[in-house]
């Protein structure tokens, strides 16, 4: 028996074979694309970022490099209620160099609550100041035990140890549980960091106003400090200042007065809801 194959038949066979090859290629490619998408998502979760701000309109809240809505999903914030003329004062306290007493005096004079984000060394070397912060109604927040780049810590247990280790020091000193507010050292974070802090019960606190005040051997002038901190103040501002700054210690009384005269009041991070 002979089968006659015409030219048209050959064309149909060739076309069919081409479709089969194409479908096979798609089936082979699809799992690879899905795998690549999964890898990309995992990389996005662990990708490190530095907290940053963009001031677009003077006197209005800046845009962060993560939105308030996205941060809220991780129990994190950088801004309070923008409908209220309330300022939330925070100080990063990596060590004590004699400036904090004047800062506490100014806060007390203005009945202004603040949150001091401390590290383990601070509790070890300045326990009396930590106790004064608590006695005068301020919050003492978690700035980690050793002040590492937390975004570089992949191990979940090691990440947790930086927070719980500081909690233990604080509780041993004060007899109280540590308030659950966490600030990543240097503002370095990843989504996975935010998730891990959330699982430990923490609110991660970034900021919406700061200036370069942390170089103790190159302190800003008072005029420079006011030029950065007064025009950029805004409703719901979470202000970051460093307690090691001699400039901050000198100007804080006058700075708080300026903000009060502009109609602002001072609130505690405890008042913020997510």
Order of alpha helices (4+ residues) and beta strands (2+ residues): alpha-beta-beta-beta-alpha-beta-beta-alpha-beta-alpha-alpha-beta-alpha-beta-beta-alpha-beta-alpha-beta-alpha-beta
